């Protein structure tokens, strides 16, 4: 497989400040407190506290962790850690926020709170958000465009073959009634057949 990734016509060749990333389990520094985790990026970039301090405090408040700024990461719940990971990803003002199943391990109530937070950040920070999820309902709720990847055909000669392609590319909000149900049924059917053949 080959290809290239570009952002506004410029090749993306590695990590930089234009992209913030939040993983399913936050890539946080366990031994640091909340404030030091959010401050880490600017500190490593050589900025002084006077330059980044107010923004750090603002982001901690935006994600609702102002009462926990001195708590160590390991003292936080899973939802709080994901909130911290969002603040950490946003501190350098990225143009794109990449979310790799960030809410998959959270309880439904906390997950709903995180959905509201991401929508609010998307609007207030004017970000492009690219999110990977296995929950199609979550994609419809949070997205403005939805790509559904699925194995389009089942090959009995290669049942363990990996890979998928975009089988739906939907501008969310312009979908006909029943689209979500249709996608769910198709993906579930494919999953069942794959499980039976493996």
Helices and strands as residue ranges (DSSP letters): E 6-7, E 10-11, E 19-22, H 34-44, H 49-62, G 66-68, G 73-75, H 78-90, E 96-100, H 108-125, E 128-132, H 136-142, E 145-150, G 156-158, E 165-171, H 179-197
